[in-house]
Amino acid sequence: MTNTLTVLYRDPDRYPYLAVLARCARRRDLTLDLRRWAFGPKVTRTGEEWGDLLEREEIDVIAENYWGLQTYRARGVPFVTLLSAASVWTEQLLVDPSITGISQLAGTRMAARGVGPQTLFPGLWLSDTGLDAEVEVILYAEAETGRWGHWQRVADGTCQACFMTPLYAEPARAAGLVELPYEPYAFDGGHVTLTTTENLAGSKRTAMQALVDAAFDASALFDRAPRTVLRIMQEDCADQLGEHFPAADLPRILEVLRRELSPQPIPTAAGIATAHRLRLRQSPDLAGFNPLTMWDLSFARTALTTPRNTLEDLP
């Protein structure tokens, strides 16, 4: 008998991983009903957060940013997160070509995307590098700049630096911005994470285990069989990605994702700690919350001992 789980996501950029995950899940007799979240009656009631749907168990899993869901757990909602597909902050630091070192950011302005964790990360990173008092962070709404368009304020000279996901960085590079390398920054919860409830994790344990096993398969596929992943992306992702990327971009998107994803979808202690610190910048009342109480890695431990399916011939 085939199990089915309803999986909610928001960002079309997540879809390539989820499409591969869904293919791998079918190998394990699990069907994923992937639903894209949006305000309005199609998926959620107007004005509600996706966490409210999971709290009421109208869906089974959220496959999105975990960092904001910590607020639910802290106030007693029994959310549990099962895995994390990436354990580092994946964005590039793009700057005006006149800046050639991190210390030269002192006295400059940094443009920041005015939505999601990007509103908070620049300040956290600057604090950790000792530059928080030296750099002014300016948030730009996407209603003004377009999706991931805050780089334009660097190109026009208003600011001198910005963080950009590599998926959307090509126009910024074409406009003359250059990458300024920085030390890898541990972060879990900014890519695909799988969060459910304690009740669903127990009552649907067989299906949840198959989901996590399939995620290990999917991560291995990105790591070891990129041609198979590209074929799946070409077959399954055109509609989801077409709003932002032409079909010719799929090989580039694949390489970006391969650099971002961990070989195994297991979080790190440092990455969990960073996600908690990031949330504290917006919700200081979470200072007493231990984020480790939100993680159930029993499924991942089982997956580590589960034989991986043959991946290269995935239908």
C-alpha positions in Angstrom: 0.0 0.0 0.0 1.3 3.4 -1.0 1.5 6.1 1.7 0.9 9.8 0.9 2.2 12.9 2.7 1.2 16.4 2.0 4.3 18.6 1.8 4.0 22.4 1.8 6.7 24.7 0.4 6.8 28.4 -0.7 9.9 29.2 -2.8 10.1 27.8 -6.3 13.8 27.7 -5.9 13.2 24.7 -3.5 11.4 22.8 -6.2 14.4 21.0 -7.9 15.3 19.3 -4.6 11.7 18.5 -3.9 11.1 17.1 -7.4 14.1 14.7 -6.9 12.9 13.9 -3.4 9.5 13.0 -4.8 11.0 10.7 -7.4 13.1 9.0 -4.7 10.1 8.7 -2.4 8.2 6.8 -5.1 10.9 4.2 -5.0 10.1 3.8 -1.3 6.3 3.4 -1.9 5.7 7.0 -0.7 3.7 9.6 -2.7 4.4 13.3 -2.0 1.6 15.8 -2.6 3.8 18.9 -3.1 1.8 22.1 -2.6 3.2 25.6 -3.1 2.2 28.0 -0.3 0.7 31.4 -1.0 -1.6 33.8 0.7 -5.3 33.2 -0.2 -7.8 30.4 -0.3 -5.9 28.1 -2.7 -3.5 26.9 0.0 -4.0 28.9 3.2 -6.5 31.4 4.7 -5.6 35.0 4.0 -3.1 36.4 6.4 -2.1 33.1 8.1 1.4 31.8 8.3 2.2 28.3 7.0 3.0 27.2 10.5 -0.7 27.6 11.4 -1.6 24.9 8.8 0.9 22.5 10.3 -0.2 23.3 13.8 -3.8 22.3 12.8 -2.3 19.3 11.0 -4.0 20.2 7.7 -0.7 19.4 6.1 1.9 16.8 7.1 5.2 18.5 6.5 6.7 21.9 5.8 9.7 21.8 3.5 11.0 25.3 3.9 12.9 27.6 6.2 13.0 26.2 9.7 14.4 29.3 11.5 11.1 31.1 11.9 9.2 27.9 13.0 11.3 28.0 16.2 8.7 30.5 17.6 6.0 27.9 17.4 8.0 25.3 19.4 9.0 27.9 21.9 5.4 28.7 22.7 4.6 25.0 23.1 3.4 23.9 19.7 4.9 20.4 19.3 6.8 20.9 16.0 9.8 18.6 15.2 12.3 19.1 12.4 13.7 15.9 10.9 16.5 17.0 8.6 18.3 19.9 6.9 19.5 19.7 3.3 22.2 22.4 3.7 24.2 23.4 6.7 25.9 26.6 5.6 24.7 30.0 4.6 24.6 29.8 0.9 24.7 33.4 -0.3 27.6 35.2 -1.9 28.9 38.6 -0.7 28.9 40.8 -3.8 30.6 44.2 -3.6 31.6 47.3 -5.6 34.9 46.4 -7.3 36.8 49.0 -5.2 36.3 46.8 -2.2 38.9 44.0 -2.0 38.8 42.9 1.6 36.3 42.4 4.4 37.9 45.2 6.5 37.2 47.7 3.7 33.5 47.3 4.3 33.9 49.7 7.3 32.2 53.0 6.5 30.0 51.6 3.7 26.3 50.7 3.3 25.0 47.2 2.7 21.8 46.6 0.7 19.7 43.8 2.1 16.7 41.9 0.8 13.7 43.1 2.7 12.1 39.7 3.3 12.8 36.5 5.2 16.0 35.7 7.0 17.9 38.1 4.7 16.5 41.0 6.7 18.5 39.7 9.7 21.5 37.8 8.4 23.6 40.8 7.3 23.4 42.3 10.8 24.3 39.0 12.5 27.3 38.4 10.1 28.5 41.9 10.6 28.3 41.5 14.3 30.3 38.3 14.2 33.0 40.0 12.0 33.1 43.1 14.3 31.7 45.4 11.7 28.2 45.9 12.9 28.9 49.5 14.1 30.8 50.3 10.9 28.3 49.2 8.2 24.8 50.6 7.7 22.4 47.9 6.5 19.5 49.2 4.4 16.5 47.0 3.7 14.9 47.2 0.2 11.4 45.8 -0.4 11.0 43.6 -3.4 8.0 45.7 -4.4 10.6 48.3 -5.2 13.5 46.2 -6.6 11.9 43.0 -7.9 12.8 39.5 -6.7 16.4 39.5 -5.4 16.9 42.9 -7.0 18.5 44.8 -4.0 21.8 44.4 -5.8 20.7 47.3 -8.0 21.4 49.7 -5.1 25.0 48.6 -5.2 25.2 49.0 -8.9 23.9 52.5 -8.7 26.3 53.5 -5.9 23.7 53.9 -3.2 25.3 51.0 -1.3 28.6 49.2 -1.7 27.8 45.5 -0.8 25.0 42.9 -0.6 24.4 39.3 0.0 22.9 37.4 -3.0 21.9 33.8 -3.6 24.0 32.5 -6.5 20.8 31.5 -8.3 20.0 35.2 -8.9 23.5 36.7 -8.9 24.2 36.7 -12.6 22.6 40.1 -13.4 24.5 41.6 -10.5 27.8 40.3 -11.9 26.9 41.5 -15.3 26.4 45.0 -13.8 29.9 44.9 -12.5 29.6 43.6 -8.9 32.3 41.2 -7.8 32.3 38.4 -5.2 34.2 39.0 -2.0 34.9 35.6 -0.4 34.2 35.1 3.3 34.7 32.2 5.7 32.0 29.5 5.5 29.2 30.4 7.9 27.3 27.5 9.6 23.5 27.8 9.2 20.8 25.2 9.3 17.3 26.2 8.2 17.7 28.4 5.2 17.3 25.6 2.6 14.9 22.6 2.6 14.2 21.4 6.1 11.4 19.0 6.9 9.3 19.9 9.9 6.2 18.1 11.1 4.5 17.6 14.5 5.2 15.1 17.2 1.8 13.5 16.7 2.3 13.1 12.9 5.8 11.8 13.4 4.4 9.1 15.6 1.1 8.3 13.8 2.7 8.3 10.4 6.1 7.1 11.4 6.5 4.6 8.5 5.7 7.3 5.9 8.0 9.8 7.7 10.8 7.3 7.7 10.3 6.7 4.0 10.4 10.5 3.5 13.7 10.9 5.3 15.2 7.8 3.6 14.2 9.4 0.3 15.8 12.7 1.3 19.1 10.9 1.9 18.6 9.3 -1.6 18.0 12.7 -3.1 21.0 14.4 -1.5 23.2 11.5 -2.7 21.8 11.9 -6.1 22.7 15.5 -6.3 26.2 14.6 -5.0 26.9 11.6 -7.2 24.6 11.5 -10.3 24.1 15.1 -11.6 23.1 13.9 -15.1 20.1 12.0 -13.6 19.2 15.1 -11.5 19.3 17.3 -14.6 17.0 14.9 -16.5 14.5 15.1 -13.6 14.7 18.9 -13.5 14.1 19.1 -17.2 11.1 16.8 -16.9 9.5 18.0 -13.7 10.6 21.6 -13.0 9.9 23.7 -16.1 6.6 25.0 -14.8 7.8 25.8 -11.3 11.0 27.5 -12.4 9.8 29.1 -15.6 8.6 32.2 -13.8 12.2 33.1 -13.0 14.6 31.0 -15.1 14.7 30.0 -18.7 15.1 26.3 -19.5 18.7 27.0 -20.6 19.5 27.9 -17.0 18.8 24.5 -15.6 22.4 23.2 -15.8 23.7 26.3 -14.0 20.9 25.9 -11.3 22.0 22.3 -10.8 25.6 23.3 -10.2 24.6 26.0 -7.8 22.5 23.5 -5.8 25.2 20.9 -5.8 27.6 23.4 -4.2 24.9 24.3 -1.6 23.6 20.9 -0.5 25.2 18.7 2.0 26.1 15.1 0.9 23.8 13.9 3.8 20.8 16.0 5.0 22.0 16.1 8.7 22.2 19.4 10.6 25.2 20.6 12.5 25.3 21.9 16.0 26.8 25.1 14.8 24.2 25.5 12.1 21.3 25.0 14.6 22.9 27.6 16.9 23.2 30.2 14.2 19.5 29.7 13.3 18.6 30.3 16.9 20.8 33.4 17.1 19.2 34.7 13.9 15.8 34.3 15.4 16.8 36.0 18.6 17.5 39.2 16.6 13.8 39.4 15.8 12.3 37.6 18.9 14.6 38.2 21.9 12.0 36.4 24.1 13.3 33.2 22.7 16.5 33.6 24.7 15.5 30.7 27.0 14.5 28.4 24.2 16.8 25.5 23.5 16.5 24.8 19.8 17.7 21.2 20.2 14.3 20.3 21.7 12.8 20.9 18.2 15.0 18.3 16.4 14.2 14.6 16.1 17.1 12.9 14.4 15.9 9.4 15.1 14.7 9.2 11.5 18.1 10.3 10.2 19.9 7.8 12.3 17.8 5.1 10.9 18.4 6.4 7.4 22.1 6.2 7.9 21.8 2.4 8.3 19.3 2.0 5.4 20.7 0.8 2.1 20.6 3.5 -0.6 18.5 2.7 -3.6 20.2 2.5 -7.0 20.1 6.1 -8.1 21.4 6.4 -11.6 18.5 4.7 -13.3 15.8 6.5 -11.3 12.7 6.6 -13.4 
